[in-house]
Amino acid sequence: MRLSWVQVLTVLSICLSAVATATGAEGKRKLQIGVKKRVDHCPIKSRKGDVLHMHYTGKLEDGTEFDSSLPQNQPFVFSLGTGQVIKGWDQGLLGMCEGEKRKLVIPSELGYGERGAPPKIPGGATLVFEVELLKIERRSEL
């Protein structure tokens, strides 16, 4: 069986298209959000602009811990959705309830990117966070 160049290029194009689709258009991975502990009563869910009080432990994919608020028992406090934290947190902590625990698997594009945060976080690192929302402070609307 003899194939023409047009047939070979067509088959090659289909194969490359399938590979691109499987890895995502640009090869990017998505943020993964897992709920580790739900709460029964949730009168308020976190939203952009809220001040959150969080406990967290951050690890690399290989399990190496690079940061945690737990040893000092000092919650991390920040405003959600305002760029004070990495994009993976701004996105992954939306809609949380006080007392809820989540596991976030954050691709480097939503973390520290190709530059990383030396010396503890290498460039291109996927980050794994175990987080607990302790308190939501909602600013009154004007």
VMD Tcl script that draws the C-alpha trace (Angstrom):
set ca {
  {0.00 0.00 0.00}
  {1.35 3.33 -1.02}
  {0.27 6.57 0.67}
  {0.39 9.98 -0.91}
  {1.93 12.93 0.91}
  {-1.53 14.42 1.37}
  {-2.71 11.26 3.15}
  {0.40 11.16 5.37}
  {0.03 14.82 6.32}
  {-3.68 14.35 7.02}
  {-3.01 11.42 9.38}
  {-0.16 13.34 11.07}
  {-2.42 16.38 11.53}
  {-5.17 14.25 13.13}
  {-2.65 12.65 15.53}
  {-1.19 16.00 16.59}
  {-4.68 17.41 17.12}
  {-5.59 14.48 19.38}
  {-2.43 14.99 21.48}
  {-3.14 18.73 21.84}
  {-6.72 18.00 22.93}
  {-5.62 15.45 25.54}
  {-3.13 17.82 27.20}
  {-5.31 20.92 26.94}
  {-5.03 23.59 24.30}
  {-1.87 25.01 25.79}
  {-0.76 22.05 27.89}
  {-2.03 23.75 31.05}
  {-3.37 21.78 34.00}
  {-6.49 22.80 35.87}
  {-6.96 23.71 39.50}
  {-8.28 20.74 41.50}
  {-10.51 21.40 44.51}
  {-11.38 18.63 46.95}
  {-13.65 19.13 49.95}
  {-12.09 17.30 52.92}
  {-14.62 18.42 55.57}
  {-18.08 19.85 54.97}
  {-20.08 21.79 57.53}
  {-23.77 21.28 58.27}
  {-24.67 24.92 58.90}
  {-23.28 27.45 56.41}
  {-25.01 30.84 56.64}
  {-22.24 32.63 54.72}
  {-19.92 31.48 51.91}
  {-16.68 33.19 50.99}
  {-16.73 35.59 48.06}
  {-14.47 38.17 46.44}
  {-13.62 40.99 48.84}
  {-14.11 38.96 52.03}
  {-11.29 38.88 54.58}
  {-10.50 35.23 55.29}
  {-8.72 33.72 58.30}
  {-7.12 30.46 57.16}
  {-4.97 27.66 58.45}
  {-2.95 25.98 55.73}
  {-0.14 23.58 54.97}
  {1.60 23.81 51.61}
  {3.51 20.93 50.04}
  {5.17 20.12 46.76}
  {3.83 17.15 44.78}
  {6.54 14.91 46.29}
  {5.21 15.68 49.79}
  {7.93 18.16 50.80}
  {6.34 20.76 53.09}
  {7.33 24.33 52.27}
  {5.05 26.35 54.57}
  {2.35 26.04 57.23}
  {0.41 28.28 59.59}
  {-0.16 25.44 62.05}
  {3.14 25.34 64.02}
  {2.69 28.96 65.17}
  {-1.10 28.53 65.52}
  {-1.30 31.86 63.71}
  {-3.98 31.97 60.99}
  {-3.13 33.65 57.69}
  {-5.42 36.64 57.07}
  {-5.99 38.15 53.61}
  {-8.61 39.62 51.30}
  {-10.00 37.11 48.79}
  {-9.97 37.90 45.09}
  {-7.76 40.97 45.32}
  {-4.42 39.48 44.23}
  {-2.95 39.28 47.75}
  {-2.42 35.52 47.28}
  {-1.66 33.21 44.35}
  {-4.41 32.79 41.75}
  {-5.00 29.19 42.81}
  {-6.07 30.42 46.24}
  {-8.18 33.31 44.88}
  {-10.07 30.78 42.76}
  {-9.98 27.70 45.00}
  {-11.27 29.36 48.18}
  {-14.43 30.87 46.67}
  {-17.69 29.53 48.09}
  {-16.16 28.11 51.27}
  {-17.92 27.91 54.63}
  {-16.42 28.63 58.03}
  {-15.06 25.34 59.38}
  {-14.75 23.77 55.91}
  {-11.52 22.07 54.88}
  {-10.29 21.71 51.31}
  {-7.38 20.24 49.44}
  {-6.18 22.37 46.52}
  {-3.88 21.02 43.83}
  {-2.60 24.12 42.07}
  {-0.76 23.99 38.73}
  {2.27 26.27 38.43}
  {0.37 28.70 36.17}
  {-1.93 29.49 39.12}
  {0.91 29.34 41.66}
  {4.41 30.77 41.30}
  {4.89 29.97 37.61}
  {8.19 29.14 35.98}
  {10.15 31.40 38.36}
  {8.96 29.63 41.49}
  {9.66 31.07 44.93}
  {13.25 30.03 45.70}
  {14.64 28.38 47.64}
  {11.67 26.29 48.78}
  {9.45 26.30 45.66}
  {11.13 25.43 42.36}
  {9.99 26.87 39.05}
  {7.11 25.02 37.40}
  {6.05 23.40 40.69}
  {2.55 22.07 41.26}
  {1.46 23.01 44.79}
  {-0.74 20.99 47.16}
  {-2.49 22.89 49.96}
  {-4.59 21.58 52.82}
  {-6.65 24.58 53.97}
  {-9.20 25.29 56.68}
  {-11.39 28.38 56.70}
  {-11.64 29.59 60.29}
  {-13.46 32.90 59.87}
  {-15.02 35.13 57.20}
  {-15.12 38.89 57.70}
  {-17.57 40.44 55.29}
  {-17.31 44.14 54.66}
  {-20.71 45.82 54.75}
  {-21.89 46.95 51.33}
  {-22.01 50.67 50.65}
}
mol new
graphics top color blue
foreach p $ca { graphics top sphere $p radius 0.5 }
foreach p [lrange $ca 0 end-1] q [lrange $ca 1 end] { graphics top cylinder $p $q radius 0.2 }
display resetview
